[in-house]
Amino acid sequence: MTARTAPPAPTGRALTPSRTAATAARVLRQLHHDPRTIALLLIVPVAMITLLRYVFDGAPGTFDAIGASLLGVFPLITMFLVTSIATLRERTSGTLERLLALPLGKGDLIAGYALAFGAIAVVQSALATAVSVWLLGLDVTGSPWLLLLVALLDALLGTALGLFVSAFAASEFQAVQFMPAVIFPQLLLCGLFIPRDRMHPALEAISNALPMSYAVDAMNEVLHHSDPTGAFLRDIAVVAGTALLVLCLGAITLRRRTP
């Protein structure tokens, strides 16, 4: 009598909506019990923009010039920080290893994280946009809804970058260390401090390859034009495409646990 062999466990590689939704719901439940993370995601961007408004209280035109850009930069930074640490924490604790032992593919896991943090990004971007435009008096020529769209895409880009870099960190401290390497160069070269066409040609070429540059450009298009322009559509397409590409790379490089 031959021994029966157990059928192989499903790999779960195909993206399944039910598994993705279950992963997103689990992440949101965890966030619900972590008020400090919720405060970082929802309150800190608004607090920073409010602080900036009153730093330039004597020069309101300055706030109008850079406030829209920072409306996209702050959500990107906070989502990057929280996502990279949260993903790493689940891997070092063995949670990812247990989850991936189930019929749950890497694509389901990454998509679930993106969906959960995307829902937070909607609230974060809506809150920051509403406070900036209606309470702080940010003067924009275009529609506030376009500001909200760019802020949301920036937050999703931060989520994607955080998921991606978490695969290369062995501790939460290392995850934080990726911020100077991934975020700060983009912050300096995105055109926030000086127009990119006035930079050294080599730095301008580098800035043209960084997604935050297009996020800032898109915000500036809303700031100065009443209707969406071709440049605006190009900029948001670059930001959205980069976020999708980085999410795919995150699914490929995701490890079950930290060695």
Rosetta blueprint (number, residue, H / E / L):
1 M L
2 T L
3 A L
4 R L
5 T L
6 A L
7 P L
8 P L
9 A L
10 P L
11 T L
12 G L
13 R L
14 A L
15 L L
16 T L
17 P H
18 S H
19 R H
20 T H
21 A H
22 A H
23 T H
24 A H
25 A H
26 R H
27 V H
28 L H
29 R H
30 Q H
31 L H
32 H H
33 H L
34 D L
35 P H
36 R H
37 T H
38 I H
39 A H
40 L H
41 L H
42 L H
43 I H
44 V H
45 P H
46 V H
47 A H
48 M H
49 I H
50 T H
51 L H
52 L H
53 R H
54 Y H
55 V H
56 F L
57 D L
58 G L
59 A L
60 P H
61 G H
62 T H
63 F H
64 D H
65 A H
66 I H
67 G H
68 A H
69 S H
70 L H
71 L H
72 G H
73 V H
74 F H
75 P H
76 L H
77 I H
78 T H
79 M H
80 F H
81 L H
82 V H
83 T H
84 S H
85 I H
86 A H
87 T H
88 L H
89 R H
90 E H
91 R H
92 T H
93 S L
94 G L
95 T H
96 L H
97 E H
98 R H
99 L H
100 L H
101 A L
102 L L
103 P L
104 L L
105 G L
106 K H
107 G H
108 D H
109 L H
110 I H
111 A H
112 G H
113 Y H
114 A H
115 L H
116 A H
117 F H
118 G H
119 A H
120 I H
121 A H
122 V H
123 V H
124 Q H
125 S H
126 A H
127 L H
128 A H
129 T H
130 A H
131 V H
132 S H
133 V H
134 W H
135 L H
136 L L
137 G L
138 L L
139 D L
140 V L
141 T L
142 G L
143 S L
144 P H
145 W H
146 L H
147 L H
148 L H
149 L H
150 V H
151 A H
152 L H
153 L H
154 D H
155 A H
156 L H
157 L H
158 G H
159 T H
160 A H
161 L H
162 G H
163 L H
164 F H
165 V H
166 S H
167 A H
168 F H
169 A L
170 A L
171 S L
172 E H
173 F H
174 Q H
175 A H
176 V H
177 Q H
178 F H
179 M H
180 P H
181 A H
182 V H
183 I L
184 F H
185 P H
186 Q H
187 L H
188 L H
189 L H
190 C L
191 G L
192 L L
193 F L
194 I L
195 P L
196 R H
197 D H
198 R H
199 M L
200 H L
201 P H
202 A H
203 L H
204 E H
205 A H
206 I H
207 S H
208 N L
209 A L
210 L L
211 P H
212 M H
213 S H
214 Y H
215 A H
216 V H
217 D H
218 A H
219 M H
220 N H
221 E H
222 V H
223 L H
224 H H
225 H L
226 S L
227 D L
228 P L
229 T L
230 G H
231 A H
232 F H
233 L H
234 R H
235 D H
236 I H
237 A H
238 V H
239 V H
240 A H
241 G H
242 T H
243 A H
244 L H
245 L H
246 V H
247 L H
248 C H
249 L H
250 G H
251 A H
252 I H
253 T H
254 L L
255 R L
256 R L
257 R L
258 T L
259 P L
